[in-house]
Amino acid sequence: MAEANISSTVRHRAPARIDVRGELRRLGNSGFSDAVFKGSTAACASIIAVVVFLIFLELVQRSSLSLHKFGFGFFHGTNWDPVSGDFGALPFIYGTLVSSALAMVLAVPLGIGVAIFLTEMCPQWLRTPVAYLVEMLAAIPSVIYGLWGIFVLAPLLRTRVEPFLKQRFGWTGLFEGPPYGIGMLAAGIILAIMIVPFISSITREVMLAIPKSQREAVMALGATRWETLRMGVIRNARTGIFGGAVLALGRALGETMAVTMLIGNRAEISRSLLAPGYTMASVIANEFAEAADDLYLSALLEIGLVLFLVTIVVNIAAQAMIWSITRGERGARV
């Protein structure tokens, strides 16, 4: 009986016969599938690069007439006269830079404050609703911001804010002229509201990437909560926070619809933030359909080329800064 059990056990434990051909066939199919998958994903990535290159090439070709006629004088010329064929982009570059800089001054402290509250101080039950509401601002269409700005923000600025700023700070030269309600200040405020979600989300991600042990080490030295936040979190995350701010700047530089509805669309350079202005994106949106001759169209496309290059450079710089702080910290998140 015992011998029968031993024999049965040996038979059950005997190695099964391996189907060598089937295994080779399966491995061959797996290798083919991996090659197809790798090739398809590489093709997808290549398509994106090709699209960006084709956009750049098309802008260069279409703006060649303006490039050859005006040269670098196009970038510091202040006259924009389609009738006489004289084009200068300096008012639009100035309006883009000033409105974006004003938006950054307003949005960066607000976005960082929201991120600090959500990461370090917000109760757990309130964290998700507040984060959802902040991120929902990024999903609102630009034209809705523009309509809100026209019917709510502009009247408020015209009747309350701009007269106060003119009375108190008119001596600086930044708040001179009649309070129109629409102008550089209105465009900067609406841009700030639109980019707050980007700054807040990226800052929150970077702060979460800081290991918990970093906070505990600072607190073990007797630091207060503010000192822990300042020395243990913000100091280590400053590169990523700055990168998020630069990424939001790239978003502000290319914004079109809301800014077009609120900036006033006047091609002039004024020191006052109450005066109307113009941006590169706005002039393209407003005048592209009116470009009747080739030189006019070429000048608008050259402005588009400048805006494209500036946006690409800003976004690359921001992504590099964010990567430098988060590349090795994902696994340390708690």
C-alpha positions in Angstrom: 0.0 0.0 0.0 2.9 2.3 1.0 4.7 1.5 -2.3 1.6 2.3 -4.2 1.3 5.8 -2.5 5.0 6.5 -3.1 4.6 5.5 -6.8 1.5 7.7 -7.1 3.4 10.7 -5.5 6.3 10.2 -7.8 4.0 10.2 -10.8 2.2 13.4 -9.7 5.5 15.2 -9.0 7.1 14.2 -12.2 7.8 17.2 -14.4 5.3 17.8 -17.2 6.4 17.4 -20.7 7.3 20.8 -22.1 5.9 21.8 -25.5 9.0 23.5 -26.9 7.5 24.5 -30.2 4.5 26.1 -28.4 6.7 28.0 -26.1 8.9 29.3 -28.9 5.8 30.3 -30.8 4.4 32.1 -27.8 7.7 34.0 -27.2 7.9 34.9 -30.9 4.4 36.3 -30.8 5.2 38.2 -27.6 8.3 39.7 -29.2 6.3 40.8 -32.2 3.7 42.4 -30.1 6.3 44.2 -28.1 7.9 45.5 -31.3 4.5 46.7 -32.6 3.6 48.4 -29.3 7.0 50.1 -29.2 6.8 51.2 -32.8 3.2 52.6 -32.4 4.1 54.6 -29.3 7.2 56.0 -30.9 5.1 57.0 -33.9 2.7 58.9 -31.6 5.6 60.8 -30.0 7.0 61.5 -33.5 3.7 62.9 -34.7 3.7 65.5 -32.0 7.2 66.6 -32.8 6.4 66.7 -36.5 3.3 68.8 -35.9 5.2 71.3 -33.8 7.9 71.5 -36.5 5.3 72.0 -39.3 3.6 74.8 -37.4 7.0 76.5 -37.0 7.9 76.0 -40.6 4.5 77.3 -41.8 4.8 80.4 -39.7 8.3 81.1 -41.0 7.3 80.7 -44.6 4.1 82.7 -44.3 5.9 85.6 -42.5 8.9 85.7 -44.9 7.6 88.8 -46.8 7.4 90.8 -43.6 10.7 89.4 -42.3 12.5 90.5 -45.5 10.9 94.0 -45.7 11.2 95.1 -42.1 13.9 92.9 -40.6 14.5 93.5 -36.9 12.9 97.0 -37.2 9.6 95.1 -37.0 10.2 94.4 -33.4 10.9 98.0 -32.2 8.6 99.8 -34.6 5.6 101.5 -33.0 3.5 102.3 -36.0 0.8 99.9 -37.2 -0.8 101.3 -40.3 -2.2 98.7 -42.7 -3.3 101.4 -45.2 0.3 102.6 -45.8 1.9 99.2 -45.3 3.9 100.2 -42.3 4.0 97.7 -39.5 5.7 97.6 -36.1 5.0 95.1 -33.4 6.4 96.9 -30.3 3.0 98.0 -28.9 1.7 94.4 -29.0 4.9 93.0 -27.5 4.7 95.6 -24.8 1.0 94.9 -24.1 1.6 91.2 -23.9 4.5 91.5 -21.5 2.9 94.1 -19.2 -0.5 92.3 -18.9 1.3 89.0 -18.3 3.6 90.5 -15.7 0.7 92.1 -13.9 -1.1 88.8 -13.9 1.9 87.1 -12.4 2.2 89.7 -9.6 -1.4 89.1 -8.6 -1.6 85.3 -9.2 1.6 83.9 -7.8 1.0 84.9 -4.2 -2.6 83.8 -4.4 -1.8 80.5 -6.1 1.0 79.7 -3.6 -1.2 80.6 -0.7 -3.9 78.3 -1.9 -1.4 75.4 -2.4 0.0 75.9 1.1 -3.4 75.9 2.7 -4.5 72.7 0.8 -1.2 70.9 1.5 -0.4 71.9 5.1 -3.4 73.5 6.9 -6.7 72.5 5.3 -8.8 69.9 7.2 -9.1 66.6 5.5 -12.8 66.9 4.9 -12.5 70.3 3.2 -9.4 69.5 1.1 -11.1 67.7 -1.8 -13.9 70.2 -2.3 -11.6 73.3 -2.2 -9.1 71.6 -4.5 -11.9 70.7 -6.9 -13.2 74.3 -7.0 -9.8 75.7 -7.6 -9.1 73.3 -10.4 -12.5 73.9 -11.9 -11.4 77.5 -12.7 -9.1 76.0 -15.4 -12.1 74.3 -17.1 -14.1 77.5 -17.5 -14.0 78.7 -21.2 -12.0 81.9 -21.9 -15.0 83.6 -23.4 -17.0 83.1 -20.1 -14.2 84.9 -18.3 -14.4 87.7 -20.9 -18.2 88.1 -20.4 -17.8 88.1 -16.6 -15.1 90.7 -17.0 -17.3 93.0 -19.2 -20.4 92.8 -17.1 -18.9 92.5 -13.6 -15.2 93.3 -13.4 -15.1 96.3 -15.7 -17.9 98.3 -14.1 -16.4 97.6 -10.6 -13.0 98.8 -11.8 -14.5 101.9 -13.5 -16.6 103.0 -10.5 -14.7 101.9 -7.4 -11.2 100.6 -7.9 -9.6 102.8 -10.6 -10.8 106.1 -9.1 -9.3 105.0 -5.8 -6.0 104.0 -7.4 -5.9 107.2 -9.4 -6.5 109.3 -6.3 -4.1 107.5 -4.0 -1.3 106.4 -6.4 -1.7 108.7 -9.4 1.6 110.3 -8.6 3.4 107.1 -9.6 2.3 107.5 -13.2 0.9 104.0 -13.2 -2.7 105.1 -12.7 -3.2 108.2 -14.8 -5.9 109.0 -17.3 -9.7 108.4 -17.3 -11.0 105.3 -15.6 -12.4 103.3 -18.5 -12.8 100.1 -16.7 -11.3 98.2 -19.6 -7.6 98.4 -20.2 -4.3 96.9 -19.1 -5.4 96.5 -15.4 -8.6 94.7 -16.3 -6.7 92.3 -18.6 -4.1 91.6 -16.0 -6.7 90.8 -13.3 -8.7 88.5 -15.6 -5.4 86.7 -16.6 -4.5 86.3 -12.9 -7.8 84.6 -12.2 -7.3 82.3 -15.1 -3.8 81.2 -14.2 -4.3 80.7 -10.5 -5.3 77.0 -10.9 -2.1 76.2 -12.8 0.1 77.8 -10.1 -1.8 76.2 -7.3 -1.9 72.7 -8.8 1.8 72.6 -9.7 2.9 74.1 -6.4 0.8 71.6 -4.5 2.3 68.7 -6.4 5.8 70.0 -5.8 5.1 70.4 -2.1 3.7 66.9 -1.8 6.9 65.6 -3.3 8.9 66.9 -0.3 9.4 63.9 2.0 7.6 63.9 5.4 11.0 63.2 7.0 12.1 66.7 5.9 9.3 68.3 7.9 9.9 66.1 10.9 13.6 66.9 11.0 13.0 70.7 11.1 10.3 70.3 13.8 12.7 68.1 15.8 15.0 71.1 16.0 12.3 73.1 17.7 11.0 75.1 14.7 7.5 76.5 14.7 4.9 75.5 12.1 5.7 78.6 10.0 9.5 77.9 10.3 8.9 74.3 9.3 6.9 75.3 6.3 9.4 78.0 5.3 12.7 76.1 5.8 11.6 72.5 5.4 9.1 72.7 2.5 9.2 76.0 0.6 13.0 76.3 0.5 13.3 72.8 -0.9 10.4 73.3 -3.4 11.3 76.7 -4.6 12.7 75.6 -7.9 9.5 73.6 -8.7 7.3 76.5 -7.5 9.2 78.9 -9.7 8.9 76.5 -12.6 5.1 76.3 -12.1 4.9 80.1 -12.1 6.8 80.2 -15.4 4.5 77.6 -16.8 1.6 79.8 -15.9 3.3 82.7 -17.5 3.4 80.7 -20.8 -0.4 80.3 -20.4 -0.9 84.0 -19.8 1.2 85.0 -22.8 -1.0 83.1 -25.2 -4.4 83.9 -23.8 -6.6 85.5 -26.4 -10.4 85.8 -26.0 -10.7 87.1 -22.5 -7.9 89.6 -22.9 -9.3 90.8 -26.3 -12.6 91.5 -24.6 -11.1 93.6 -21.8 -7.8 95.2 -22.8 -9.3 97.9 -25.0 -7.4 96.9 -28.3 -5.5 100.1 -28.9 -2.0 99.9 -30.4 -0.2 102.3 -28.2 2.4 102.2 -25.4 1.3 103.9 -22.2 2.8 103.8 -18.8 -0.6 103.9 -17.1 -2.3 100.6 -16.3 -5.7 102.3 -16.8 -5.0 103.0 -20.5 -6.1 100.5 -23.2 -3.5 98.3 -24.8 -3.1 95.5 -27.2 -1.4 92.0 -27.1 0.1 89.8 -29.8 -2.7 87.2 -29.5 -5.4 89.9 -29.6 -4.2 91.7 -32.7 -4.1 88.3 -34.6 -7.6 87.5 -33.4 -9.0 90.9 -34.3 -7.4 91.7 -37.6 -6.6 88.3 -39.3 -10.0 88.3 -41.1 -9.3 91.9 -42.3 -5.8 91.2 -43.7 -6.6 92.0 -47.4 -3.0 92.1 -48.8 -0.1 89.8 -48.5 2.1 92.1 -46.5 -0.6 92.7 -43.9 -1.1 89.0 -43.5 2.6 88.3 -43.3 3.0 90.9 -40.5 0.3 89.2 -38.5 1.9 85.8 -39.0 5.2 87.2 -38.0 3.6 88.3 -34.7 2.3 84.7 -34.4 5.8 83.4 -35.0 7.2 85.5 -32.1 4.4 84.4 -29.8 4.9 80.8 -30.7 8.7 80.9 -30.0 8.2 82.8 -26.7 5.6 80.3 -25.5 7.7 77.3 -26.5 10.8 78.7 -24.7 8.8 79.6 -21.6 7.2 76.2 -21.4 10.5 74.3 -21.9 12.1 76.3 -19.1 9.2 75.7 -16.8 9.1 71.9 -17.4 12.9 71.7 -16.8 12.5 73.5 -13.5 9.7 71.3 -12.3 11.5 68.1 -13.4 14.6 69.2 -11.5 12.7 69.2 -8.2 10.4 66.2 -8.7 12.4 63.7 -10.6 13.6 61.8 -7.5 10.8 62.5 -5.1 7.8 60.6 -6.3 8.6 57.5 -4.2 9.0 59.6 -1.1 5.4 60.9 -1.1 3.3 60.0 1.9 
